């Protein structure tokens, strides 16, 4: 039996079980009931069911059915990051930090409910303790669903709700070894939930690294978890989680998941049209272009950045030459001792070959200049395990920057695993070839943060645009910290073995809850703002410069100046977003119209997708000229004058009419036209620019622009 999902969009259709049975699609009403896995009521009308291919085809032909899709499985994609973003708690007397205005105005998110759809939660973590909390907000209508090792008493006044989904849409193999409850066995959901809305927890670290105070972006917000992921995530279960979250009364939905855009389009649209912002991860398939996921225009799609913190390790060779690298190496002894260095070149960097050699008490060095891929050779993790198992003293290896130190640290920080760039690796290889018995000393790691660390930088793994689904929608939308984020750990597996309560993790999965926490703060301050308005405020106030005032760079095979396909509008600036000056708002009806056209997932071939009032502009096929309309609403001082400042994409002329917008109490909303003209006739690549409105004071309202000049619109770049 195939697991198929049939969706019916709210306000358009509803298919009854009796009608399904009467069409002979299913034999009887009883058979129809037995086939149902989940039914969806609150965000949209529909169900998921166990169907044969022929039954699915028959249901697709029924009047009013919008879509029938086969169920799919998708992936789940701190101490420093919040201070880096300017959201200081005002506790750092040495640095004379004052309490952040947004945090104070939002009362740290008190009264907000953040819904997290993920792998569950470890309720005993201090990040979810309820000391000092009152009853849940009166709007809360959810529940605490009991299960294995999780009772209704595991919820509290902080962790106010928990549900879990383990129906026949879940491969039973993924359930083995997991808790049949909302308890988290993987750690992903615990980490993301604590990042979005976890309590203030002092004196946290990972074996002394990144020591400080861990907390969520909205530390007084309440948390509701929906466990739809069991190593992987079923689309049908994710949709049910969204449906329940709408009913339960969450204010913000955080999904650190990859997806097919069918799922994002159907489930999340139902939430957004009911005023619930939905934040999702951009994906971890960077730096390859056209890999961005979750690209529906009503979503806030988040890329990942670094923060101004690094983990420095000094490598000293036997000739006393030193190199500074990064690792997460913690040891009581051994960091000041020299060991023999064993050199393995290219094909010999193989776990089976290394396992056949005597590596006990020695440091393994793998130099692989042959592979040209940005990804590390896939056996590096196996080699690290081999070195650890056979009593090796360390593992150093060549690779491009992957922002992936934490992948090795979680296996045990007492073994140094140190990635090196190819320039450094080459110099160490030369030393090995010249010395009979090369020696090396690897110092323990020290945490460094502040102005000497260039940040933010777009993470190498962060998925890049343009969207392969929606060519006219610029994605991702925004970037936030997602590299080496310290947050709460589930007490299972490696986390339990290490005896740590807080661990590092990296990914756009970690960037996503940063934005979720910030959105909770903004919604607390501006409860009447729509999801589109909240998204606009974040995007139009984002940074495009790093902490030193130079353009943000993107990590990868070769570092480059970042562009909107790397970071959307830029790196999030929470405090500025609270007072954006102007917003680009979008009505629910416009989103629904977009969805029902072929550009969305509808089947009405006679409709024209609306020119959505997005805080970005993407033109994938500019032949001669195109005019785009945008509308802004003044949410700042009522009497204001904004002037346009243009940064045209290369090869394109831009004009804005009118170029000056005058607002008053009687005139808060104004529209303008942006005209783009190609200056040459070529089959070109995307170039980037921006449009900013400035009131001469504190408000600079900037949107990113991506334009591709073409001769033929349907033109593949592959060759």
C-alpha positions, 0 to 999 in steps of 0.5 A: 500500500502506498502512503498518499496524502490528499489535501484540500485547501481551506475555503475551497473544498471538503471531501467527505468519507461517504462520498469517497466510499460512494465513488467505489474508490473505497468499498465502504465508509468503514474501509475509508475510515480504516485507511485514514492516517491523519485528518486535517481540520484547522489549517486546511481541509484534507487527510492522509491515507493508505491508498493504492495507486489506482485509488489515489488516481481516482481521488484526484479526479473528484470535483474539488480536490486540489491535490493528491501527493505521495507522502515523503520523508524529509530531513531535520536539518546560545552562549554567544549568538544572542549577544552577537546579535545585540540581544544582550540581557544586560548582565555583562558588566565588564563590557558595559552592555545595557539591556536590549530595548527589544527584549525589554519591550517584549518582556523577554517574550512572556505571553508568546507561545512558540510551536516547535515541530521536530524530534521532541524534547528532553523536558528535564533540561533546565532550559525548560524548567518552569520556576517563576512562571505563571499559568499558560496564556489563556489562549492555549488550547493544547494538551500534553500527550503521554507516552513512553517515558513521558507523562502529562506531568512532564509538561509544566508552565514553561513547556506547556504542550507536547504531542507526537505522531507515530502512525503508519506513515512512519517507517517502523525501523525509525521507531526502534530505539526511540521513545514512543512519546514526545521525548527526544532521543535524537537531540535535534528538537531539544536543541532547536526548542531551547534556542528559540525559547529556552530559559536563561541558564548560567554557567553552561559550556561544552567541557569549558568551551564557549562558557557562559549563559545559554538562553533562547531568543525569547527566554520567557516564551512558552514552548509547545512541541510536536514530535513528527520526526523519528530520525527522518520526518514524515510529511503527513505527520508534519502536516498534522503537527501544523494542524494541531499547532493552529488549533492549540493557539501557538503564536509562532511556528518553528520548523528546522526541517527540509521539505518538499515545497508541496508540504510547505505550500499546503500546511504552512499556508494554512498557518500563515493565513491565520496570522501565525508566522512560519519559520523554516530552515533553508537547508544544508546543501550549500554552497551549491546554487539552486539548493535552497529549500522551503521557498514558498513566499509566505515562509521566512526561510533562514540561511546560516551564519557564523558568529564572532567566536572561534576555537583556536588550537595551536599545532607545533611541529618538531622543528618548532614551526607553529600553525593556528587552526580550529578544533574542539579539543579538551584534555586534562593532559597531553596537549603539551606533549610531542607525538609521532606524526604519521603521514597518509597521502590521497588514497592511503587516507582510507580507514581500512588502510590506516587500521592496518598500520600502527597508530597507537600513541601517534597522530594521523595526518591525511593530506588529500589535495586530489579531490576538488570537491568542497565536501570532505572525503566521506571517510574522514569520520570513519578515520577519526573513529579508527584513530580513537578506537586504536589509541591514536593521539590525534587526527589532522586532515586537509579540507576546504572550510565546511564549518563542521568542527562539532561533527568530530567533537561530539564523538569525544573532545579528548581526541583532537580532530583538526581540519586544515586548509590545503595551504597549511596541509601542504607545508606540513606534508613538506615537513613530513617528507623532509624529516625521518620521524616527524613530530607534532604537538596539538595544544588544547583549544581556547575560545576566542570571541569579539572583534578579532573574529570576522563575522558574520560569514555565511556558512559553507553548508547553508543552501543557496538560491535561486529557488528551483521551484519559485523562480520569481521569489528570492530565497533565502529571506534572511540569515542568522547564527547557525554555526557552533550553537551551544544549546540544550542536549537530550540525555541519550546516546553520545550526549549521555555518554559524554555527560553534557547538558549543553552541546554544539550543533550547526546547520540552518536548523540552528539558524531557524530557531534564532529567527523564531525567537526574534519573531516571538519578540517582535510579535509581542511588541507588535501584536497587530502585525501580520506574518508578512509585516514581521518578515518585512521588518526583519528583511528591510533592516538586515545587515549586509556588512560584517562587524568591521564594516566590510561586505559579508563573505560566504564560506565555501570552496573559495570565500566570496562576497555574499549576495542575496542568494547566500543570505537573502536580505542579509544578517538579521538585526533584531533591534532595528527590526522592532522599528523598521519605518516602512513595511511591505505587507501581504494579505492572506487572499494574495497568498491564496491566489498565488497558491492556486495558480500554476506557479504555486501548486494549483491547477487553474491554468487561466489565472495570473499569479499576483505580483506579491508585495514581497520585501525583495524583487527577483526577475528571472527573465529580463528581455527588454523591460519589466515594471514591478509594483510595490506598496509600503505602509508607514509604521513609524512617525506619521509625518515622514518623507522617504527618498529612494536610493537605487543600486541597480544590478550590473547590466540593468537600468533602474527607475523608481516612480515616484522617487519620493514618498510623503506620508501623513496621518491620512496617508499611511500606505503608498505604492510605487513602480520599479522599472528595470531595463536591460542594457545589453542583449545577452543570455546572462547570469543573475546580478544583484542590487537593492532599493532603499527608502531613507527618511533622512534619519534612523530608517533605511528600508532596504530590499534585495534585488536579483535580475537575470538578463536573458534572450531565452527564458527557458534556458538551462545553464548546464553544459 
